[in-house]
Amino acid sequence: MSGHGAGPATAQRVLRLGTRKSLMATTQSGLVAHRLTELTGRQIELVGVTTFGDVTRAHLAQLGGTGVFVSALREKLLHGEIDFAVHSLKDLPTKPDPDVVIAAIPPRDDPRDALVGPAGLADLPAGARVGTGSPRRVAQLRLLRPDIEYVAIRGNADTRIGKVTSGELDAVVLAAAGLGRIGREAEIAQLFEVADMLPAPGQGALAVECRADDAAMIELLAVLDDPRTRAAVAAERAVLAALEAGCSAPVGAYAADDGHILNLTATVVALDGARSVRKSTAGDPAAAMELGRDLATAMIAEGAGTLMGERTH
């Protein structure tokens, strides 16, 4: 039996889907597996993989953010131990890996950030302690409420929400899509509209990856792809790549494709929230990456580059 999923001998074997072991990751991988089985009839088993991001105790900002949850899955993929992998798209490095391909980007879930706590951000008392592991969120939250203390936290959604229930923190900020996937949306006190807080590039979207040389798998996974989501996240990630920032930098970007025009907005905020550059553009979804690169260039011309390194250490 070939390890590469191609050819008639392997046509109907059970496909191995690599996933991180957290509840969030296995839930979203399970949703992808279920949909793929529904559309193709293929049977799929989940293969749990522990990544460096799961075991290290360092804060993601110190690790450079992107890639820490991805490399172990890609390694299993290239060694033929799994057939495809599901990632949260915002965890993927913007630099393409020639050995793997994003074969599908399914329709995106809610891209917004969510506050879990007893009240919305405006109603929290001055000096309240709000937890998040994301410099992007902290920088934008400081624009909205500079009088609140923002605390760096790590851990899965349960652990983070537990810090609010235990009284250690007054609130935490998490991705709305993740909370929805694990059935915790009832605990959301506030959804931040994109106008108030731009999400991480690709937030709410999943990436389904396989080996670049596995034509049969690429063809099979293509049924999951949503062209509108793909165009939107391509534009957002192009902004991030052009700003040469990992996801630990305070960059927010959001694009929406209405079927004709792709509207893209991005921001870079100094970590202390004191200065920011925010710009928008619109154009042809077919030129999504170009749109993103052009917007980043315009932002750099307005001083975005000087904000990137400010107080990030």
TORZA-303551 format. One line per field, with one value per residue (C-alpha): residue number from 1; residue in three letters; x, y, z. Coordinates in nm, 4 decimals. Example, Ala and Ser with C-alpha at 12.3 -4.5 7.8 and 13.67 -1.06 7.14 Angstrom:
n = [1, 2]
res = [ALA, SER]
X = [1.2300, 1.3670]
Y = [-0.4500, -0.1060]
Z = [0.7800, 0.7140]
END
This chain:
n = [1, 2, 3, 4, 5, 6, 7, 8, 9, 10, 11, 12, 13, 14, 15, 16, 17, 18, 19, 20, 21, 22, 23, 24, 25, 26, 27, 28, 29, 30, 31, 32, 33, 34, 35, 36, 37, 38, 39, 40, 41, 42, 43, 44, 45, 46, 47, 48, 49, 50, 51, 52, 53, 54, 55, 56, 57, 58, 59, 60, 61, 62, 63, 64, 65, 66, 67, 68, 69, 70, 71, 72, 73, 74, 75, 76, 77, 78, 79, 80, 81, 82, 83, 84, 85, 86, 87, 88, 89, 90, 91, 92, 93, 94, 95, 96, 97, 98, 99, 100, 101, 102, 103, 104, 105, 106, 107, 108, 109, 110, 111, 112, 113, 114, 115, 116, 117, 118, 119, 120, 121, 122, 123, 124, 125, 126, 127, 128, 129, 130, 131, 132, 133, 134, 135, 136, 137, 138, 139, 140, 141, 142, 143, 144, 145, 146, 147, 148, 149, 150, 151, 152, 153, 154, 155, 156, 157, 158, 159, 160, 161, 162, 163, 164, 165, 166, 167, 168, 169, 170, 171, 172, 173, 174, 175, 176, 177, 178, 179, 180, 181, 182, 183, 184, 185, 186, 187, 188, 189, 190, 191, 192, 193, 194, 195, 196, 197, 198, 199, 200, 201, 202, 203, 204, 205, 206, 207, 208, 209, 210, 211, 212, 213, 214, 215, 216, 217, 218, 219, 220, 221, 222, 223, 224, 225, 226, 227, 228, 229, 230, 231, 232, 233, 234, 235, 236, 237, 238, 239, 240, 241, 242, 243, 244, 245, 246, 247, 248, 249, 250, 251, 252, 253, 254, 255, 256, 257, 258, 259, 260, 261, 262, 263, 264, 265, 266, 267, 268, 269, 270, 271, 272, 273, 274, 275, 276, 277, 278, 279, 280, 281, 282, 283, 284, 285, 286, 287, 288, 289, 290, 291, 292, 293, 294, 295, 296, 297, 298, 299, 300, 301, 302, 303, 304, 305, 306, 307, 308, 309, 310, 311, 312, 313]
res = [MET, SER, GLY, HIS, GLY, ALA, GLY, PRO, ALA, THR, ALA, GLN, ARG, VAL, LEU, ARG, LEU, GLY, THR, ARG, LYS, SER, LEU, MET, ALA, THR, THR, GLN, SER, GLY, LEU, VAL, ALA, HIS, ARG, LEU, THR, GLU, LEU, THR, GLY, ARG, GLN, ILE, GLU, LEU, VAL, GLY, VAL, THR, THR, PHE, GLY, ASP, VAL, THR, ARG, ALA, HIS, LEU, ALA, GLN, LEU, GLY, GLY, THR, GLY, VAL, PHE, VAL, SER, ALA, LEU, ARG, GLU, LYS, LEU, LEU, HIS, GLY, GLU, ILE, ASP, PHE, ALA, VAL, HIS, SER, LEU, LYS, ASP, LEU, PRO, THR, LYS, PRO, ASP, PRO, ASP, VAL, VAL, ILE, ALA, ALA, ILE, PRO, PRO, ARG, ASP, ASP, PRO, ARG, ASP, ALA, LEU, VAL, GLY, PRO, ALA, GLY, LEU, ALA, ASP, LEU, PRO, ALA, GLY, ALA, ARG, VAL, GLY, THR, GLY, SER, PRO, ARG, ARG, VAL, ALA, GLN, LEU, ARG, LEU, LEU, ARG, PRO, ASP, ILE, GLU, TYR, VAL, ALA, ILE, ARG, GLY, ASN, ALA, ASP, THR, ARG, ILE, GLY, LYS, VAL, THR, SER, GLY, GLU, LEU, ASP, ALA, VAL, VAL, LEU, ALA, ALA, ALA, GLY, LEU, GLY, ARG, ILE, GLY, ARG, GLU, ALA, GLU, ILE, ALA, GLN, LEU, PHE, GLU, VAL, ALA, ASP, MET, LEU, PRO, ALA, PRO, GLY, GLN, GLY, ALA, LEU, ALA, VAL, GLU, CYS, ARG, ALA, ASP, ASP, ALA, ALA, MET, ILE, GLU, LEU, LEU, ALA, VAL, LEU, ASP, ASP, PRO, ARG, THR, ARG, ALA, ALA, VAL, ALA, ALA, GLU, ARG, ALA, VAL, LEU, ALA, ALA, LEU, GLU, ALA, GLY, CYS, SER, ALA, PRO, VAL, GLY, ALA, TYR, ALA, ALA, ASP, ASP, GLY, HIS, ILE, LEU, ASN, LEU, THR, ALA, THR, VAL, VAL, ALA, LEU, ASP, GLY, ALA, ARG, SER, VAL, ARG, LYS, SER, THR, ALA, GLY, ASP, PRO, ALA, ALA, ALA, MET, GLU, LEU, GLY, ARG, ASP, LEU, ALA, THR, ALA, MET, ILE, ALA, GLU, GLY, ALA, GLY, THR, LEU, MET, GLY, GLU, ARG, THR, HIS]
X = [0.0000, 0.1428, 0.1829, 0.0817, -0.2904, -0.2624, -0.3440, -0.6256, -0.4794, -0.5317, -0.8443, -1.0781, -0.8567, -0.9358, -0.7790, -0.5698, -0.6376, -0.3681, -0.4828, -0.3565, -0.5012, -0.6811, -1.0604, -1.0752, -0.8467, -1.0095, -1.3548, -1.2727, -1.0870, -1.3901, -1.6175, -1.3912, -1.3767, -1.7561, -1.8103, -1.5552, -1.7189, -2.0574, -1.9352, -1.7087, -1.8102, -1.4516, -1.3909, -1.1547, -0.9761, -0.8285, -0.4610, -0.3641, -0.0285, 0.1472, 0.3129, 0.5831, 0.3202, 0.1226, 0.4071, 0.6126, 0.5240, 0.6599, 0.4174, 0.3410, 0.4652, 0.8089, 0.8024, 0.7441, 0.3858, 0.3355, 0.4544, 0.4747, 0.1503, 0.2147, 0.5594, 0.4910, 0.1795, 0.3676, 0.6445, 0.3927, 0.2461, 0.5801, 0.6717, 0.3456, 0.2138, -0.0996, -0.2735, -0.3872, -0.3993, -0.6345, -0.4972, -0.6487, -0.5493, -0.4205, -0.1557, -0.0019, 0.3206, 0.2667, 0.5766, 0.4664, 0.6206, 0.6969, 0.6295, 0.2713, -0.0347, -0.3483, -0.5868, -0.9000, -1.0168, -1.3741, -1.6350, -1.5231, -1.6887, -1.7324, -1.4022, -1.4611, -1.2976, -1.5167, -1.5041, -1.5939, -1.6810, -1.9628, -2.0065, -1.8987, -1.5699, -1.7358, -1.8963, -1.5842, -1.4479, -1.1286, -0.8277, -1.0114, -0.7797, -0.8453, -0.6511, -0.5331, -0.2261, -0.2354, -0.0417, -0.2814, -0.5778, -0.3978, -0.2941, -0.6491, -0.8109, -0.5846, -0.7302, -1.0790, -1.0032, -0.6569, -0.7578, -0.7751, -0.4889, -0.4172, -0.2635, -0.0735, -0.2245, -0.1815, -0.3728, -0.6791, -1.0210, -1.1343, -0.8236, -0.8646, -1.2365, -1.1565, -0.9460, -1.2638, -1.4815, -1.2178, -1.1950, -0.8261, -0.9249, -1.2288, -1.2580, -1.0699, -1.0699, -1.0855, -1.1812, -1.5595, -1.5266, -1.3378, -1.5890, -1.8695, -1.7010, -1.6683, -2.0190, -1.9179, -2.0782, -2.3348, -2.0505, -1.9715, -2.0484, -1.9486, -1.8592, -1.6194, -1.7374, -1.4659, -1.4880, -1.3730, -1.1256, -0.9765, -0.9198, -0.5970, -0.5490, -0.7353, -0.9179, -1.2271, -1.1017, -0.9464, -0.6743, -0.6759, -0.3230, -0.1764, 0.1469, 0.2103, 0.2893, -0.0340, -0.2552, -0.5318, -0.5607, -0.5550, -0.8426, -1.0391, -1.0035, -1.0992, -1.4705, -1.4262, -1.2899, -1.4847, -1.3505, -1.4846, -1.3169, -0.9963, -0.9860, -1.0554, -0.7874, -0.5363, -0.5728, -0.5402, -0.2346, -0.0731, -0.0942, 0.0727, 0.3441, 0.4197, 0.4477, 0.6922, 0.5177, 0.4475, 0.1092, 0.2727, 0.2925, -0.0009, -0.1510, -0.5229, -0.6796, -1.0205, -1.1516, -1.4992, -1.5899, -1.9485, -1.9245, -1.8058, -1.5718, -1.3255, -1.3240, -1.0093, -0.9201, -0.5985, -0.4373, -0.1043, -0.1194, 0.1730, 0.1533, 0.0853, -0.2158, -0.0800, -0.0431, -0.1958, -0.2229, -0.5482, -0.6336, -0.8951, -0.9123, -1.1358, -1.0815, -1.1167, -1.1208, -0.9095, -0.6277, -0.6606, -0.2893, -0.1979, -0.4684, -0.3177, 0.0387, -0.0665, -0.2520, 0.0536, 0.2724, 0.0334, 0.0373, 0.4184, 0.4181, 0.2077, 0.4543, 0.3191, 0.6702, 0.7825, 0.5004, 0.5801, 0.8648, 0.7411, 0.7253, 0.6810, 0.9453]
Y = [0.0000, 0.3348, 0.5979, 0.8687, 0.8102, 0.7893, 0.5009, 0.2438, 0.0277, 0.3066, 0.4588, 0.3688, 0.3274, 0.5301, 0.8749, 1.0023, 1.3613, 1.5161, 1.7542, 1.9177, 1.7411, 2.0336, 2.0292, 2.3263, 2.1623, 1.8177, 1.9765, 2.1827, 1.8907, 1.6712, 1.9207, 1.9155, 1.5342, 1.5074, 1.7466, 1.5659, 1.2289, 1.3843, 1.5153, 1.2278, 0.9200, 0.8727, 0.7477, 0.9578, 0.9008, 1.1782, 1.1441, 1.3594, 1.5354, 1.7276, 2.0462, 2.2664, 2.5352, 2.2880, 2.1924, 2.5090, 2.7389, 3.0496, 3.3172, 3.3037, 3.6586, 3.5457, 3.2465, 3.4626, 3.3376, 3.1700, 2.8214, 2.6837, 2.4871, 2.3959, 2.2406, 1.9091, 1.8510, 1.9350, 1.6951, 1.4069, 1.5020, 1.4932, 1.1599, 1.0068, 0.9476, 1.1526, 1.2320, 1.5856, 1.8342, 2.1025, 2.4251, 2.7477, 2.9654, 3.2452, 2.9997, 2.9442, 3.1285, 3.3663, 3.2309, 2.9429, 2.5969, 2.4459, 2.0910, 2.1537, 2.3147, 2.4660, 2.2432, 2.3948, 2.6884, 2.6071, 2.8832, 3.1099, 3.1225, 3.4468, 3.6395, 3.8658, 3.8798, 3.8139, 3.9258, 3.6629, 3.8131, 3.9589, 4.2687, 4.4325, 4.6256, 4.9659, 4.8464, 4.6994, 4.9133, 5.1149, 4.8988, 4.5749, 4.2874, 4.1547, 3.8543, 3.7853, 3.6247, 3.8553, 4.1832, 4.2699, 4.2526, 4.4405, 4.7249, 4.7704, 4.7272, 5.0046, 5.2331, 5.1558, 5.1371, 5.2673, 5.2568, 4.8751, 4.6376, 4.3826, 4.0558, 3.8106, 3.4606, 3.1214, 2.7961, 2.6571, 2.8261, 2.6339, 2.7387, 3.1015, 3.1165, 2.9466, 3.2494, 3.4613, 3.2117, 3.1839, 3.5632, 3.5756, 3.7970, 4.0176, 3.9111, 3.7401, 3.8018, 3.5017, 3.4362, 3.4117, 3.1286, 2.9056, 2.9649, 2.8796, 2.5575, 2.4279, 2.5380, 2.8213, 3.1120, 3.1611, 3.3000, 3.5854, 3.9236, 4.1265, 4.0665, 4.3332, 4.4672, 4.4760, 4.8578, 4.8579, 4.5708, 4.4235, 4.0479, 3.8618, 3.7907, 3.4661, 3.4571, 3.2350, 3.0428, 2.6961, 2.5736, 2.2158, 2.1208, 1.8224, 1.7387, 1.9411, 1.6211, 1.4413, 1.5230, 1.2783, 1.4334, 1.7894, 1.6969, 1.5246, 1.8164, 2.0787, 2.0094, 2.1836, 2.5078, 2.8347, 3.0823, 3.3915, 3.2980, 3.2112, 3.5543, 3.7363, 3.5589, 3.5828, 3.9624, 3.9723, 3.7470, 3.9477, 4.2579, 4.0661, 3.9233, 4.2635, 4.4193, 4.1360, 4.0628, 3.7388, 3.7074, 3.8320, 4.1808, 4.4145, 4.3778, 4.3414, 4.2849, 4.1927, 4.1460, 4.0569, 3.9501, 4.0388, 3.8395, 4.1358, 4.3513, 4.2636, 4.5226, 4.5162, 4.7095, 4.6740, 4.8378, 4.8448, 4.9724, 5.0556, 4.8148, 5.0956, 5.1922, 5.5468, 5.5522, 5.3565, 5.3455, 5.2184, 5.2045, 5.0521, 4.9620, 4.7695, 4.5820, 4.2681, 3.9461, 3.7830, 4.0241, 3.9678, 3.9316, 4.2380, 4.4341, 4.3303, 4.4143, 4.7568, 4.8370, 4.7398, 4.9654, 5.2557, 5.1828, 5.1765, 5.5126, 5.6448, 5.5174, 5.1685, 5.0248, 5.2461, 5.1125, 4.7449, 4.7163, 4.9635, 4.8150, 4.4593, 4.3259]
Z = [0.0000, -0.1025, 0.1659, -0.0781, -0.1260, -0.5047, -0.7353, -0.7390, -0.4606, -0.2078, -0.3601, -0.0738, 0.2316, 0.5425, 0.5122, 0.8028, 0.9066, 1.1269, 1.3975, 1.7157, 2.0210, 2.1858, 2.2039, 1.9650, 1.7081, 1.7186, 1.6976, 1.3904, 1.2291, 1.3033, 1.1264, 0.8185, 0.8246, 0.8527, 0.5614, 0.3432, 0.4146, 0.3351, -0.0010, -0.1115, 0.0903, 0.2060, 0.5612, 0.7720, 1.1026, 1.3160, 1.4097, 1.7119, 1.6873, 1.9657, 1.8383, 1.9905, 2.0518, 2.2647, 2.4983, 2.5410, 2.8304, 2.6565, 2.5408, 2.1706, 2.1177, 2.2410, 2.0050, 1.7006, 1.6873, 1.3528, 1.2764, 1.6315, 1.5883, 1.2254, 1.1740, 1.3544, 1.1419, 0.8230, 0.9244, 0.9641, 0.6276, 0.4473, 0.6105, 0.4863, 0.8406, 0.7681, 0.4386, 0.5150, 0.8026, 0.9302, 1.0760, 1.2045, 0.9111, 1.1361, 1.2715, 0.9273, 0.8413, 0.5463, 0.3700, 0.1440, 0.1967, -0.1469, -0.0191, 0.0944, -0.0577, 0.0941, -0.0993, 0.0562, 0.2630, 0.3742, 0.4253, 0.7069, 1.0484, 1.2447, 1.2073, 1.5081, 1.8502, 2.1539, 2.5163, 2.7766, 3.1139, 3.3222, 3.1015, 2.7771, 2.7573, 2.8098, 3.1355, 3.2973, 3.5827, 3.5375, 3.6282, 3.5390, 3.4402, 3.0892, 2.9593, 2.6032, 2.4477, 2.1450, 2.1099, 1.8228, 2.0589, 2.3385, 2.1055, 1.9728, 2.3165, 2.4467, 2.1794, 2.3175, 2.6935, 2.7908, 3.1600, 3.1759, 3.2617, 2.9887, 3.1077, 2.8821, 2.9099, 2.7447, 2.7386, 2.5664, 2.5714, 2.8829, 3.0767, 2.9729, 3.0546, 3.3874, 3.4859, 3.4656, 3.6561, 3.9300, 3.9619, 3.8609, 3.5657, 3.4989, 3.1337, 2.8497, 2.4744, 2.2376, 1.8758, 1.8366, 1.5822, 1.8260, 2.1046, 1.8631, 1.7518, 2.1090, 2.2095, 2.4447, 2.2557, 2.5374, 2.7518, 2.5106, 2.6716, 2.3651, 2.0025, 1.8768, 1.5446, 1.2800, 1.2801, 1.6456, 1.6430, 1.3283, 1.3559, 1.2863, 0.9150, 0.8405, 1.1763, 1.1700, 0.8651, 0.8425, 0.6073, 0.4780, 0.3729, 0.1902, 0.0114, -0.3025, -0.4983, -0.3984, -0.6975, -0.5962, -0.2489, -0.3879, -0.6208, -0.3422, -0.0964, -0.3567, -0.2853, 0.0516, -0.0946, -0.0754, -0.3375, -0.1563, 0.1716, -0.0159, -0.1853, 0.1424, 0.3451, 0.0580, 0.0695, 0.4509, 0.4546, 0.1728, 0.3958, 0.6792, 0.4530, 0.2990, 0.6448, 0.7203, 1.0448, 1.2249, 1.3936, 1.7140, 1.5658, 1.6220, 1.2729, 1.2101, 0.8686, 0.7366, 0.3844, 0.2622, -0.0908, -0.1837, -0.5062, -0.7141, -0.5072, -0.2322, 0.0469, 0.2592, 0.5761, 0.7757, 1.0757, 1.2547, 1.6123, 1.8408, 2.1335, 2.3807, 2.1685, 2.1311, 1.7527, 1.4679, 1.0908, 0.9432, 0.5735, 0.3440, -0.0229, -0.2622, -0.5848, -0.7928, -0.5815, -0.8551, -0.7639, -0.3870, -0.3116, -0.5148, -0.3315, 0.0027, -0.1016, -0.2349, 0.0878, 0.2956, 0.0787, 0.1382, 0.5133, 0.5220, 0.3418, 0.6307, 0.8917, 0.9703, 0.9643, 1.2504, 1.4709, 1.4191, 1.6649, 1.9237, 2.2722, 2.1483, 2.3888]
END
